[in-house]
Amino acid sequence: MPDGAVVAEKKNWYVIHTYAGYENKVKTNLEKRVESMNVGDKIFHVLVPLEDVVEVKAGKKKLVKKKIFPGYVLVEMILTDESWYVVRNTPGVTGFVGTGSKPIPLLEAEVEHILRHMGLAEPRTKEVFDIGECVKIITGPFRNFTGIVEEIYPDKVKLKVLVTMFGRETPVEVDYSQVQKLD
């Protein structure tokens, strides 16, 4: 980084911008540079986020991997002048995502969401809900509604909550993060 200051002492995930279509080449080039420049203690993982998508061609279904964020690659690293230099000067890298020349790390929740979407991480839940429990919806279109947990989908980190609307009980599917327990 031009200012010459070490920015972080712990590892974080950062987003680097690449030329479109060069994400896998950048990943390969960066992994080779990490090895040849002996910075494996500062740069840990390079990831091109992919998802499985079903395409239909000529009436046949085919499962293909598509880039979730075309033109971007994720890098888990400890940000130092040296690690910044190695990443920034990798062929195909146009820069870090951040303000000016200072990269901004992804939030832990953002990384978990991306890894879960790719099937690389198990959902972690802070709350444990029970069927029949009263909850209040705190975000989204049903904000401030209260209801009863009818079903729990731990694999999707979602709940089916029965809320009363227009005098009728209506099932609503919400993320765990959209509700809080009522005392």
N, C-alpha and C positions, 0 to 999 in steps of 0.2 A: 504494500500500500504506500502511496507516495509520501504520506506523513511520517512513515517509519515507526509507528507505534504498534506494539502487540495489542490486539483487540480482545482476545478471549483466551482463557486458560482451560476451559473445558470444551469437550467436543459437542458440536451442534451440527444440524443439517443446514446446508446453504443451497440456494438455487443458482445455477449458472445458465446463462443464455448461450445458445449455440446457433449456428446456421441451420435453418430448417432442413431436415432430412439427414443431418450429420450427427444426430444424438448418439447412435451406437459407435460411430467412428471416434467421437470425442471420448466416450466411455473407455474404449480400448486404448486410445492414445494416452489418456490420463492415467490409467492403470499401469501402462508401461513406464510412464514418466515417474510415477510414485516409486516403482521398483528401481529404476535406473538412477534416480536422484536420491534414493535412500531416505524417503520421507514417510515411510509406512507407519511411523509412530505419530504422525500428525494428520495424515489423510487415510481414513479407514475404509469407507465404502463409496462406490460410485454407482448410481442407480438411474436407469431410464425407466420411469413409471409406465407400466403396460397394463392393459386389461384385456380380458377375453371378450370378443365380440363375434356374434354369429352373422356371417354374410351369406346372402343367397345369390348364387350365380348360376344361370342356366337351370334354374329350378332345384339346385342342390345346395343344401346347407353346409357351410364350412366354418369351423371355429378358427378365428385368426386373432393374433395379438395386435392391438392398436395402442399407439402412444396416448397416454392420458393428457400429457402436456407437450404437444409438439413444439420443438425449439428449445426445450429446457431439460436439464439433467440435474439430479440431486447429488450432493456430495456431503458425506459426513466427515467432519474434520475439526481439528483444533486450529483456529484462525491465528496464524502468525505471519510475519512478513514473508518467511520462506514458503509456507504452504500457500499463501495468497499468490506469490510469484509463480509457483509451479502450476497452479490451476489456471491463473489468468493468462499464462503464456503457452498453454496447450493449444496446438493447432485446432481450429474450429470453434474455440471459445471466444465469444464476443464480449463477455463480461459477467460480473456477478449481478444478481438482483439485489438492489439496495439503493440507498441515497448517495449520489455522487460516487466516490470511490470506496465507500464503506459498505461492505456486505451486511445484510440483515439476516440473522438466522430465522429459520422457520420455528413456529411455536411447537411444543411437544405434541399438542392435540392435532395440529395440522399433519405432522409426520405420522402419527398413529393412524389418522384417517386415511392417508395415502397408502400406508403399508397394509391396513386392513382391506382396503379396496382392491389391492393387488393380491390379497390372500397370504401375505407374508407375516402378519401379526394377528394374534388372538385378541378379540375385543376385551378390553379391561373395563370393568365397571366399578364405580365407586359406591353405588347404591345397590342394595338388594331389595327387590320388590316382591310382594306376596299377592297372590290372587285374593281379591276381596278387600284389599287395602285401599283407603281413601287417599287420593293424590290431587294436587292442584297443577293445572297446566300453566307454565310460566312464560312460554314464548310461542310464537306462531299464531295462526288464525283463530285458535281456540283458547287464547290467553285468558287467564282469570276464570276459566271453567274448572269446576271440581268434578271428580268422578271416581268410579270404582274400577280397579284393575281387574279386567276380565281374562286376559291372556298375556303371557310373557314369552317373548321371542329373544332369548339370550344370544343366539347366533347373529341376529340382525341388530341387537342392542335396541329393541323396540318393545313397546307395550301396546295392548289394545285396552283402551279405557272407555267405559260407558259414561257418557255425559248426558245430562238432560237438556234437550233443546226443543223449544216449542211444545213442551209438555210430554215429550217422548224420550226414551233412552236411546241414544245413538252411539254406535261404536266408532271410536276415533283411534287411529294408529299414530303413536308419537314416539320419538326417540327418548331414551332414558334422560337425556340432558334437558328435555323440554318439560319435565315434571319435577315436583318436589313432594315429599311425603307430608301429609297433614298430621299434626300431633293429636 
